[in-house]
Structure formats: structure tokens, C-alpha cells
């Protein structure tokens, strides 16, 4: 299975698993097209970015449901896109927890993902 790892992206959470951007080619096409970029990238249509405006950003559409292209598109912050055909499965996760005395203790959890 092909896996895309996004580092530093601001993709809209509700569209993160959309099949249109689940391949390197699909993501590239979405980033190159101003309408698709504005649709998938969270802050591509914001004039001022605050934590609230970025977190609550929604796709802007007209009364017919068509995307309204913003004049400020293109503020994407994608640092790196990594592509791998095969990715190892994580079998062990290690967590550190703090007990009631404030002492850090390692804790292990066997999980198959």
C-alpha cells in the first residue's frame, strides 16, 4: 500500500483522507490548481491567519455550492512530502508516565497497527 506522510501541512482535516489527494500525483495536482488548492489547503484563502481562523476555516462556496476563489490563494505551508511504497508496521509503542510522586516511569504498550 502506498503511504503519504505529510510534514507541516495545513490540509483541511475533513478532507485529509480524500481519495483525490491520496497519491503523490493527486496531491501535486491539487497544489497546482488554485481551486483545488483552496479546497484542500486549510489557510489558502485566509487574509489574516489567527489560531481561531485557521482552526475554524471552512471552504467558501456560493449559493450553488461552487467554490469561490479567493484573491489570496497560495499560502500553503508544506515543508516536505515523503512517499513510500512499503512502510514498516509499528509493533511497540513506549510511553513515559508520571506517578503520584512526580517520578517519571516508562510504560510499554504492545499494539499492532
C-alpha positions in Angstrom: 0.0 0.0 0.0 1.3 3.5 -0.8 1.6 5.9 2.1 1.9 9.6 2.0 3.5 11.3 5.0 2.7 15.0 5.3 5.1 17.1 7.4 4.0 20.6 8.3 0.8 20.6 6.1 -2.3 22.6 6.8 -4.7 20.4 4.9 -8.4 20.6 5.9 -8.9 17.8 8.4 -12.3 16.8 7.0 -10.6 16.2 3.6 -7.3 14.7 4.7 -8.3 11.1 3.6 -10.0 12.2 0.3 -9.0 9.8 -2.5 -8.3 12.7 -4.8 -5.2 13.7 -2.8 -4.2 10.2 -1.5 -1.5 9.8 -4.2 1.6 11.9 -5.0 0.1 12.8 -8.4 -3.3 13.8 -6.9 -1.7 16.0 -4.2 0.6 17.6 -6.8 -2.5 18.4 -9.0 -4.4 19.8 -6.0 -1.5 22.1 -5.1 -1.0 23.3 -8.7 -4.7 24.2 -9.3 -5.9 27.3 -7.4 -9.4 26.0 -6.9 -8.3 22.6 -5.7 -5.5 24.2 -3.5 -8.1 26.4 -1.9 -10.4 23.4 -1.4 -7.8 21.1 0.3 -5.3 23.5 1.9 -6.7 24.9 5.1 -5.5 28.5 5.1 -5.1 29.0 1.3 -8.0 31.5 1.4 -7.3 33.4 4.7 -6.1 37.0 4.6 -5.1 37.1 8.3 -4.2 33.8 10.0 -5.1 33.5 13.6 -5.4 30.3 15.6 -9.2 30.6 15.5 -9.4 31.5 11.8 -7.1 28.6 10.8 -8.8 26.1 13.1 -12.3 27.0 12.0 -11.6 27.7 8.4 -14.2 26.3 6.0 -14.3 26.1 2.3 -16.0 29.2 0.9 -18.8 28.3 -1.6 -21.5 30.3 -3.3 -25.3 29.7 -3.1 -25.0 26.9 -5.7 -22.2 25.1 -3.8 -19.4 26.2 -6.2 -16.1 27.1 -4.7 -15.5 30.8 -4.5 -11.9 31.5 -5.5 -10.2 33.9 -3.0 -7.7 36.5 -4.3 -5.2 35.5 -1.6 -4.8 31.8 -2.5 -1.5 30.1 -2.3 -0.5 30.4 1.4 0.3 26.7 1.7 2.9 25.6 4.2 4.0 22.2 3.1 7.6 21.6 4.2 8.1 18.1 3.0 6.1 15.4 1.2 7.6 11.9 1.6 6.4 8.9 -0.4 7.0 5.3 0.4 5.6 2.1 -1.1 6.4 0.0 1.9 6.3 1.2 5.4 7.2 -0.9 8.5 4.4 -1.6 10.9 4.9 -0.3 14.4 4.5 -3.1 16.8 5.7 -1.5 20.1 4.9 1.9 21.5 6.7 3.2 24.6 5.2 5.9 26.8 6.5 7.7 29.9 4.1 8.4 32.7 4.4 10.3 35.9 3.3 8.7 39.2 1.7 10.5 42.1 5.1 11.5 43.5 6.1 13.2 40.2 8.6 10.4 39.2 8.7 9.6 35.5 8.2 5.8 34.8 8.5 4.1 31.4 5.4 2.2 30.4 5.1 -0.1 27.4 2.1 -1.0 25.3 2.1 -3.8 22.7 0.0 -2.6 19.8 -0.4 -4.0 16.3 -1.3 -1.3 13.8 
